Amino acid sequence: MGLLSSLRPHRRGAISGVGGGQWQWSFLDAVWAVFLLAVVVFLALVFTPRRGGPLPAALAGSAVPPCAASEVDLLPCEDPRRSSRLSREMNYYRERHCPARGEAPVCLVLPPRGYRVPVPWPESLHKIWHDNMPYGKIAERKGHQGWMKQEGSYFIFPGGGTMFPDGAEQYIEKLTQYVPLKSGLLRTGLDMGCGVASFGGFLLKENIMTLSFAPRDSHKSQIQFALERGIPAFLLMLGTRRLPFPAQSFDFVHCSRCLIPFTAYNGSYLIEVDRLLRPGGYLIISGPPVQWKKQEKEWTELQAMALALCYKLITVDGNTAIWKKPTEASCLPNQNEFNIDLCSTDDDPDQAWYFKLKKCVSKVSLAEEIAVGSIRKWPDRLSKPSARASLMENGANLFELDTQKWAKRVSYYKKSLGVKLGTAEIRNVMDMNAYLGGLAAAVVPDPVWVMNVVPAQKPLTLGVIYDRGLIGVYHEWCEPFSTYPRTYDLIHADGISSLIRDPISGKNRCDLFDVMLEMDRILRPEGTAIIRDSPDVIDKAAQVAQSIRWIAQVHDAEPESGRMEKILVATKTHWKLPLTSL
């Protein structure tokens, strides 16, 4: 009878067996059967990537399984397997479309074979490790335009682009004839359809923080290359929705052959650019349709629509056109052939999370107070509250307190917790709960840039962050972030429990495990995560950290923060499957 029968001292009944024999079960038979079934279920949970929901009790303390090797660049909300079934009208299918809760794979994304710690900044502006992103399509297709090329174990970035094949530096010098890029007057820029972001990368030495974006497309991983280089970048498509930025955010908007049909759909795209552009800011378009063969109609319409918005045409230099937005409030309503008018008074121009584009121009308060030329120059604007901060109750005081608090906290991180801010090991930083940008302001002296994320369900303070000369986006942390795996060196989450809690009902909209699993996806191997919250939340975070293979330590908060907070500092381990498992 085998093992079970050998352990059966008593017979408590019988059932018919195969061939007409009798099989009798004992109490120990049942115990062993349940035990073996439990083992099978446990192994299935451990080695099968789960989908959605909290970590099961059976997996507590156990390692979350790895994703399949094919998911090395997993983008849950930009998955072509899902988007290919969606409408192509206004590029809807190329926007964010996240899996429903319970559908996303729950597994750890592995790095590609041969992955190593990224080349440090500023060397990374010019070269990165080939094996960290072993994709040569851009080098093959765009190498002649100076985008990038492969040399040995590196990808090299000469700094070129489709409209500036001789290099971004030369192109920037040309623009400087018309746009004050070296005066401290301009600080925040938006580069639309950025390629590998060389334009934004070379503006950094002018103390200009350009947020570059492009969609996931056939060129494969443009934004991933940009972030690997240490350049601020974001995966994004201008389609049917407002871009996830507040109104009047950017001192200039740049398009170099971005191929956005600005005047299509009743001018919806140019109206969205107008929403984002700070009064007195500059719109720079290089490439089609500016004096472009067979696009004369589009070029004429673009000039007419810019005029309807009262933009001043600064220059048309070859295939580059530059406009300046008026510093005063909108000149609308006026007589224009596009029937553009002001939005109703109930429109909130800062609402931009899954918010449909509008075909009207938003009314904006404080236009002149926060215009280019009125707002302080960089770096003074970093430490002084803007007029927009004054719209918050007790805003100026809150601004000062937040700035002071984070200066102390960052100092504590460096001196007492051993966080390597200020070293070559940390370049790309994310603040998941940025509020007024205090953490980002505190690390400005360090060789880092910070993606300030303001949760969409919280007060919309991102405009104040842009007024400081910093950059960021709106996001909802119960959904994956729009970036590739392994793109941040340090991720900071202050009050992580508030990121999943509904501010009205007080109930959790997702689980701590979901958020930390997403942090793991976008954190590079050997990167650092810092989580602050109450002691009980940090205890739970430490358990999740163990399950996703982080090496974590829990620390007391700064003395002035009291005993109501703990800090978890974790390192993402650089692990990989044995070759036989790949």
PEQUI-V823913 format. One record per residue. SS is DSSP state (alpha for helix, beta for strand, coil for the rest). PSI is psi in degrees with one decimal (NA if undefined). D_LAST is the distance of its C-alpha to the last C-alpha in Angstrom with 1 decimal. Layout:
ss = [SS & SS]
psi = [PSI & PSI]
d_last = [D_LAST & D_LAST]
This chain:
ss = [coil & coil & alpha & alpha & alpha & alpha & coil & coil & coil & coil & coil & coil & coil & coil & beta & beta & coil & alpha & alpha & alpha & coil & beta & beta & coil & coil & coil & alpha & alpha & alpha & alpha & alpha & alpha & alpha & alpha & alpha & alpha & alpha & alpha & alpha & alpha & alpha & alpha & alpha & alpha & alpha & alpha & alpha & coil & coil & beta & beta & coil & coil & coil & coil & coil & alpha & alpha & alpha & coil & coil & coil & coil & coil & coil & beta & coil & coil & alpha & alpha & alpha & coil & coil & coil & coil & coil & coil & coil & coil & alpha & alpha & alpha & alpha & coil & coil & coil & coil & coil & alpha & alpha & alpha & alpha & alpha & alpha & coil & coil & coil & coil & coil & coil & coil & coil & coil & coil & beta & beta & coil & beta & coil & coil & coil & coil & coil & coil & coil & coil & coil & coil & coil & coil & coil & coil & alpha & alpha & alpha & coil & beta & beta & beta & alpha & alpha & alpha & alpha & coil & coil & coil & alpha & alpha & alpha & alpha & alpha & alpha & alpha & alpha & alpha & coil & coil & coil & beta & beta & beta & coil & coil & beta & beta & beta & coil & coil & coil & coil & beta & coil & coil & beta & coil & coil & coil & alpha & alpha & alpha & alpha & alpha & alpha & alpha & alpha & alpha & coil & coil & coil & coil & coil & coil & coil & coil & coil & coil & coil & beta & beta & beta & beta & beta & coil & coil & coil & coil & coil & alpha & alpha & alpha & alpha & alpha & alpha & alpha & alpha & alpha & coil & coil & beta & beta & beta & beta & beta & beta & coil & coil & coil & coil & coil & coil & coil & alpha & alpha & alpha & alpha & alpha & alpha & alpha & coil & coil & coil & coil & beta & beta & beta & coil & coil & coil & coil & coil & beta & coil & coil & coil & coil & coil & coil & coil & coil & beta & beta & beta & beta & beta & beta & beta & coil & coil & coil & coil & coil & coil & coil & alpha & alpha & alpha & alpha & alpha & alpha & alpha & alpha & alpha & alpha & alpha & alpha & alpha & beta & beta & beta & beta & beta & beta & beta & beta & beta & beta & coil & coil & coil & coil & coil & coil & coil & coil & coil & alpha & alpha & alpha & alpha & alpha & alpha & alpha & alpha & alpha & alpha & alpha & alpha & alpha & coil & coil & coil & beta & beta & beta & beta & beta & beta & coil & coil & beta & beta & beta & beta & beta & coil & coil & coil & coil & coil & coil & coil & coil & coil & coil & coil & coil & coil & coil & coil & coil & coil & beta & coil & coil & coil & coil & coil & coil & coil & coil & coil & coil & coil & coil & coil & beta & coil & coil & coil & coil & beta & coil & coil & coil & coil & coil & coil & coil & coil & coil & coil & coil & coil & coil & coil & coil & coil & coil & coil & alpha & alpha & alpha & alpha & coil & coil & coil & coil & coil & alpha & alpha & alpha & coil & coil & coil & alpha & alpha & alpha & alpha & alpha & alpha & alpha & alpha & alpha & alpha & alpha & alpha & alpha & alpha & alpha & alpha & alpha & alpha & alpha & alpha & alpha & alpha & coil & coil & coil & coil & coil & coil & coil & coil & coil & coil & coil & beta & beta & beta & beta & coil & coil & coil & coil & coil & coil & alpha & alpha & alpha & alpha & alpha & coil & coil & coil & coil & coil & coil & beta & beta & beta & beta & beta & beta & beta & coil & coil & coil & coil & coil & coil & alpha & alpha & alpha & alpha & alpha & alpha & coil & coil & coil & coil & beta & beta & beta & beta & coil & coil & coil & coil & coil & coil & coil & coil & coil & coil & coil & coil & beta & beta & beta & beta & beta & beta & beta & coil & alpha & alpha & alpha & alpha & coil & beta & coil & coil & coil & coil & coil & coil & beta & coil & coil & coil & alpha & alpha & alpha & alpha & alpha & alpha & alpha & alpha & alpha & alpha & alpha & beta & beta & beta & beta & beta & beta & beta & beta & beta & beta & beta & coil & alpha & alpha & alpha & alpha & alpha & alpha & alpha & alpha & alpha & alpha & alpha & alpha & alpha & coil & coil & beta & beta & beta & beta & beta & beta & beta & coil & coil & alpha & alpha & alpha & alpha & alpha & alpha & coil & beta & beta & beta & beta & beta & beta & beta & coil & coil & coil & coil & coil & coil & alpha & alpha & alpha & coil]
psi = [-9.9 & -158.2 & -45.9 & -41.3 & -32.0 & -21.2 & 10.0 & 99.5 & -21.2 & 159.4 & 125.3 & 23.9 & 177.4 & 150.5 & 159.3 & 132.4 & 179.0 & 136.9 & 13.8 & -0.4 & 177.5 & 130.9 & 122.9 & 135.3 & 141.1 & 174.0 & -41.0 & -33.4 & -48.0 & -41.6 & -48.4 & -39.9 & -44.2 & -40.2 & -47.8 & -38.8 & -40.1 & -39.0 & -45.0 & -44.9 & -42.7 & -46.7 & -36.3 & -39.7 & -39.0 & -42.1 & 2.7 & 122.6 & 121.6 & 160.9 & 119.1 & 168.6 & 173.8 & 166.3 & 126.4 & 154.3 & -33.2 & -21.4 & -1.7 & 124.1 & -6.8 & 159.9 & 134.5 & 139.3 & 158.3 & 152.4 & 165.1 & 151.4 & -27.9 & -14.5 & 24.7 & -28.3 & 42.1 & 124.5 & 90.6 & -34.0 & -0.8 & 46.9 & 114.9 & -22.2 & -27.6 & -46.5 & -25.9 & -17.4 & 0.3 & 168.1 & 143.0 & -2.0 & 126.1 & 30.8 & 31.8 & -38.5 & -15.5 & 2.0 & -178.4 & 130.3 & 98.2 & 152.6 & 148.9 & 153.6 & 129.7 & -10.0 & -24.3 & 139.3 & 137.3 & 95.6 & 166.5 & 124.9 & 123.2 & 147.8 & 161.2 & 156.2 & 134.2 & 2.8 & 142.1 & 166.0 & 133.8 & 155.5 & 133.4 & 156.6 & 141.8 & 1.0 & -31.5 & -19.2 & -30.2 & -21.0 & 149.7 & 165.4 & 130.2 & -43.7 & -17.4 & -26.1 & 76.2 & 59.0 & 115.0 & 7.0 & -43.4 & -43.2 & -38.4 & -42.8 & -30.7 & 4.2 & -36.2 & -15.1 & 7.9 & 15.1 & -58.3 & 161.6 & 158.9 & 133.9 & 105.1 & -124.8 & 10.4 & 156.2 & 131.1 & 140.2 & 98.4 & -17.5 & 8.6 & 176.0 & 172.2 & -40.0 & -3.0 & 64.6 & -18.6 & -0.3 & 147.0 & -35.2 & -43.0 & -39.9 & -42.8 & -40.3 & -39.3 & -45.2 & -31.5 & -19.4 & -25.6 & -22.0 & 129.0 & 71.2 & -9.7 & 23.9 & -8.2 & -7.4 & -35.1 & 136.6 & -43.8 & 131.3 & 156.0 & 120.3 & 111.7 & 127.0 & 59.9 & -7.2 & -130.3 & 15.3 & 30.1 & -33.4 & -51.8 & -35.8 & -42.3 & -11.8 & -15.2 & -34.0 & -14.3 & 11.9 & 33.7 & 126.3 & 103.4 & 124.6 & 113.2 & 139.1 & 154.3 & 157.7 & 168.3 & 124.6 & -171.3 & -18.7 & -14.0 & 101.0 & 35.8 & -48.5 & -34.0 & -40.2 & -43.7 & -46.1 & -35.4 & -29.6 & -11.7 & 25.1 & 134.0 & 123.7 & 160.6 & 141.6 & 119.9 & 150.0 & 131.8 & 106.0 & -97.2 & -9.0 & 158.8 & 146.8 & 149.4 & 54.0 & 155.0 & 166.6 & 150.3 & 49.3 & -40.2 & 136.2 & -24.6 & 154.8 & 132.2 & 136.3 & 114.5 & 100.5 & 44.1 & -15.5 & 26.6 & 124.5 & 82.4 & -33.5 & -1.0 & 163.3 & 49.2 & 32.7 & 19.6 & -37.5 & -39.2 & -33.9 & -38.4 & -39.7 & -41.9 & -38.4 & -38.6 & -26.2 & 129.3 & 142.0 & 136.1 & 3.0 & 175.7 & 138.3 & 121.1 & 120.4 & 119.5 & 129.2 & -166.0 & 139.1 & 13.7 & 110.7 & 45.9 & 134.5 & 135.1 & 10.1 & 32.2 & -39.5 & -46.1 & -37.6 & -41.7 & -42.0 & -39.2 & -43.9 & -40.5 & -39.1 & -38.8 & -37.8 & -38.1 & -30.2 & 3.4 & 26.6 & 142.2 & 124.2 & 114.3 & -46.9 & 155.2 & 107.7 & 98.5 & -120.5 & 20.3 & 126.9 & 141.1 & 127.7 & 158.6 & 127.7 & 141.2 & 149.5 & -24.5 & 175.2 & 161.6 & 142.0 & -2.8 & 155.0 & 148.6 & 172.9 & 115.5 & 150.8 & -10.5 & -0.9 & 33.9 & 134.0 & 174.1 & 149.2 & 163.9 & 165.9 & -17.3 & 0.1 & 129.9 & 107.6 & -15.9 & -12.2 & 117.1 & 19.4 & 110.1 & 45.0 & 124.5 & 144.7 & 147.3 & 152.7 & 29.1 & 160.3 & 127.9 & 140.5 & 134.3 & 131.8 & 161.0 & 26.9 & -48.9 & -33.2 & -30.8 & 19.2 & 156.3 & 128.5 & -29.7 & -42.5 & 148.8 & 153.1 & 160.1 & 137.2 & 6.1 & -33.0 & -20.3 & -38.6 & 1.9 & 130.2 & 137.2 & 174.6 & -30.7 & -34.2 & -30.0 & -15.3 & -21.1 & 147.3 & 124.0 & 32.7 & -45.5 & -40.2 & -42.6 & -40.0 & -48.7 & -43.7 & -40.6 & -40.6 & -46.1 & -42.5 & -45.8 & -24.9 & -41.7 & -41.8 & -42.7 & -39.8 & -40.9 & -41.7 & -44.4 & -46.7 & -33.9 & -28.1 & -5.8 & 20.0 & 131.1 & 37.7 & 139.2 & -3.1 & 172.8 & -8.7 & -15.2 & 120.3 & -56.9 & 118.3 & 140.6 & 132.3 & 108.9 & -13.5 & 72.7 & -26.8 & -98.4 & 9.4 & 22.0 & -40.7 & -46.1 & -38.9 & -36.1 & -23.6 & 10.0 & -37.4 & -16.4 & 158.6 & 58.8 & 164.8 & 153.0 & 128.3 & 105.9 & 116.3 & 123.2 & 114.6 & 134.7 & -22.6 & -0.4 & 172.5 & 137.8 & 80.7 & 5.8 & -28.7 & -37.9 & -37.9 & -42.0 & -35.9 & -27.9 & -10.5 & 19.6 & 171.2 & 163.1 & -176.6 & 161.1 & 148.0 & 159.2 & 115.1 & 0.8 & 6.1 & 154.9 & 152.3 & 151.4 & 74.2 & 164.3 & 162.8 & 152.2 & 34.9 & -6.6 & 141.4 & -30.2 & 132.0 & 129.8 & 130.0 & 102.3 & 122.9 & 55.4 & -30.5 & -28.8 & -17.9 & -19.6 & -6.2 & 132.2 & 125.6 & -17.2 & -54.2 & -24.0 & -0.9 & 153.0 & 133.3 & -18.6 & -166.3 & 153.1 & -39.6 & -42.1 & -45.0 & -43.2 & -31.1 & -37.7 & -38.0 & -42.5 & -39.0 & -41.7 & -5.0 & 134.2 & 154.5 & 136.1 & 10.1 & 170.3 & 137.7 & 135.9 & 123.7 & 129.4 & 136.2 & -172.0 & 158.6 & -39.3 & -37.1 & -40.4 & -35.0 & -43.9 & -39.7 & -36.9 & -37.2 & -43.5 & -41.2 & -40.8 & -39.9 & -24.5 & 18.0 & 23.6 & 150.4 & 112.5 & 147.8 & 141.9 & 131.9 & 157.6 & 149.6 & 175.3 & 150.3 & -38.4 & -14.9 & -11.2 & -170.0 & 5.4 & -5.1 & 147.9 & 160.7 & 125.1 & 125.0 & 121.9 & 151.9 & 129.6 & 122.7 & 147.7 & 93.3 & 160.5 & 158.6 & 153.3 & 153.0 & -32.7 & -15.4 & -10.4 & NA]
d_last = [39.7 & 36.8 & 35.8 & 37.3 & 40.6 & 41.0 & 40.9 & 43.4 & 46.9 & 48.6 & 48.8 & 49.3 & 49.5 & 48.0 & 46.1 & 46.1 & 43.4 & 42.1 & 45.0 & 47.5 & 47.0 & 47.0 & 44.1 & 45.3 & 43.3 & 44.0 & 43.1 & 40.5 & 38.9 & 38.4 & 37.1 & 34.5 & 33.5 & 33.1 & 31.1 & 28.6 & 28.3 & 27.7 & 24.8 & 23.1 & 23.7 & 22.4 & 19.1 & 18.8 & 19.6 & 17.2 & 14.0 & 15.1 & 15.2 & 19.0 & 21.2 & 24.2 & 26.8 & 27.1 & 24.9 & 26.0 & 28.1 & 25.8 & 23.1 & 25.6 & 24.4 & 20.9 & 17.7 & 16.8 & 13.3 & 10.6 & 10.6 & 8.3 & 6.7 & 9.9 & 12.1 & 11.7 & 15.5 & 16.6 & 20.4 & 21.7 & 25.2 & 24.7 & 22.4 & 23.5 & 22.7 & 25.5 & 27.8 & 28.1 & 30.2 & 32.6 & 35.9 & 36.0 & 39.4 & 39.6 & 35.8 & 35.3 & 31.9 & 30.7 & 31.8 & 30.0 & 29.3 & 27.4 & 26.1 & 28.5 & 28.2 & 26.0 & 23.9 & 21.5 & 18.1 & 18.3 & 15.0 & 14.1 & 12.9 & 10.4 & 11.8 & 10.6 & 9.6 & 13.1 & 14.6 & 17.9 & 21.0 & 22.8 & 25.9 & 28.9 & 31.7 & 33.9 & 32.1 & 29.2 & 31.8 & 31.7 & 28.2 & 24.6 & 21.5 & 19.9 & 16.3 & 16.9 & 17.6 & 16.7 & 19.0 & 22.1 & 23.9 & 26.5 & 27.1 & 27.8 & 30.0 & 31.7 & 31.8 & 35.4 & 36.4 & 35.2 & 32.3 & 29.6 & 28.5 & 26.0 & 27.3 & 25.1 & 22.4 & 24.2 & 25.2 & 29.0 & 31.1 & 34.7 & 35.8 & 36.8 & 36.7 & 37.9 & 41.4 & 41.4 & 39.9 & 42.0 & 40.3 & 40.4 & 42.9 & 45.5 & 44.9 & 45.4 & 48.6 & 49.9 & 49.3 & 51.0 & 54.2 & 54.2 & 51.9 & 52.5 & 48.9 & 50.2 & 52.9 & 51.1 & 52.3 & 48.9 & 45.9 & 43.5 & 42.2 & 40.0 & 38.3 & 37.5 & 35.0 & 34.1 & 31.6 & 29.9 & 32.8 & 34.7 & 38.0 & 37.2 & 35.7 & 38.9 & 41.1 & 39.8 & 42.2 & 45.0 & 44.1 & 43.1 & 40.1 & 38.7 & 36.2 & 34.4 & 32.7 & 31.2 & 29.4 & 25.9 & 26.7 & 26.0 & 26.0 & 22.6 & 22.6 & 26.2 & 26.4 & 23.1 & 24.5 & 27.8 & 26.4 & 24.3 & 27.7 & 29.4 & 31.5 & 32.4 & 30.8 & 30.0 & 28.4 & 31.5 & 33.4 & 37.2 & 37.8 & 39.8 & 39.7 & 41.0 & 38.6 & 37.8 & 40.3 & 43.9 & 47.0 & 48.5 & 45.5 & 45.0 & 47.6 & 46.4 & 44.1 & 42.7 & 41.4 & 40.6 & 40.0 & 38.4 & 39.9 & 40.8 & 43.9 & 45.9 & 49.0 & 47.3 & 47.6 & 51.0 & 49.6 & 47.1 & 44.8 & 47.5 & 48.9 & 45.5 & 45.6 & 49.2 & 48.1 & 45.6 & 47.8 & 50.2 & 53.9 & 54.9 & 51.3 & 50.3 & 48.5 & 47.1 & 46.0 & 45.1 & 44.5 & 45.2 & 47.7 & 49.7 & 52.1 & 49.5 & 50.7 & 50.7 & 50.1 & 53.7 & 54.0 & 50.9 & 52.2 & 55.7 & 54.3 & 52.2 & 55.3 & 57.4 & 55.0 & 54.7 & 58.4 & 58.7 & 56.7 & 59.2 & 56.6 & 58.3 & 57.1 & 56.9 & 56.1 & 54.7 & 53.5 & 52.2 & 49.2 & 49.0 & 51.0 & 51.6 & 53.3 & 54.5 & 54.5 & 57.9 & 58.2 & 60.4 & 59.6 & 58.7 & 61.6 & 60.9 & 62.6 & 64.0 & 64.7 & 61.6 & 60.6 & 57.2 & 58.8 & 56.7 & 58.2 & 57.5 & 55.4 & 57.3 & 57.9 & 55.3 & 52.4 & 50.3 & 48.8 & 46.3 & 44.7 & 41.5 & 38.7 & 38.1 & 41.7 & 42.9 & 44.4 & 48.2 & 50.7 & 53.1 & 53.3 & 52.9 & 55.8 & 54.8 & 56.9 & 57.4 & 56.6 & 59.0 & 58.2 & 54.4 & 55.0 & 53.9 & 56.9 & 57.9 & 54.8 & 54.6 & 53.0 & 49.9 & 49.6 & 52.6 & 51.0 & 48.2 & 50.6 & 53.3 & 53.0 & 53.5 & 55.9 & 52.9 & 52.4 & 56.1 & 55.4 & 53.6 & 56.0 & 56.7 & 54.1 & 55.3 & 55.5 & 52.0 & 50.7 & 52.3 & 51.2 & 47.6 & 47.6 & 49.2 & 46.9 & 43.7 & 45.2 & 45.7 & 42.3 & 40.4 & 42.6 & 41.7 & 38.0 & 38.4 & 41.0 & 40.2 & 36.6 & 35.1 & 33.5 & 33.0 & 34.7 & 36.6 & 34.2 & 31.8 & 28.8 & 29.8 & 30.5 & 29.3 & 30.8 & 31.0 & 33.8 & 32.9 & 36.6 & 38.7 & 42.2 & 44.4 & 41.9 & 43.2 & 40.0 & 39.3 & 43.0 & 42.7 & 39.8 & 41.4 & 42.4 & 38.8 & 36.5 & 34.7 & 34.9 & 34.6 & 33.6 & 36.2 & 35.2 & 38.2 & 37.2 & 38.9 & 40.6 & 42.3 & 45.3 & 44.6 & 45.1 & 42.8 & 45.9 & 47.2 & 44.0 & 44.4 & 48.1 & 47.0 & 45.1 & 41.6 & 39.0 & 37.0 & 36.2 & 36.9 & 34.0 & 33.6 & 31.1 & 30.4 & 28.5 & 25.6 & 26.8 & 26.8 & 24.5 & 21.0 & 18.5 & 19.2 & 22.7 & 25.0 & 25.8 & 28.0 & 28.6 & 31.9 & 32.9 & 36.6 & 37.6 & 34.2 & 35.8 & 38.1 & 35.2 & 34.6 & 38.2 & 40.5 & 43.5 & 46.0 & 45.0 & 43.3 & 40.5 & 36.8 & 35.3 & 31.7 & 30.2 & 29.6 & 26.0 & 25.5 & 26.9 & 24.9 & 21.6 & 22.6 & 23.7 & 20.3 & 18.8 & 21.4 & 21.6 & 19.9 & 18.2 & 21.3 & 23.5 & 26.4 & 27.5 & 31.1 & 32.4 & 36.1 & 37.7 & 39.9 & 39.1 & 38.0 & 35.6 & 34.1 & 33.7 & 31.6 & 29.6 & 29.0 & 27.6 & 25.2 & 24.3 & 23.2 & 21.1 & 19.2 & 18.8 & 21.6 & 24.1 & 27.4 & 31.1 & 34.0 & 37.1 & 40.7 & 41.6 & 44.3 & 47.7 & 49.1 & 46.4 & 47.6 & 45.9 & 44.8 & 41.6 & 38.6 & 35.9 & 32.2 & 30.6 & 26.8 & 24.1 & 20.6 & 18.4 & 15.8 & 12.9 & 9.2 & 6.6 & 6.9 & 5.4 & 5.7 & 3.8 & 0.0]
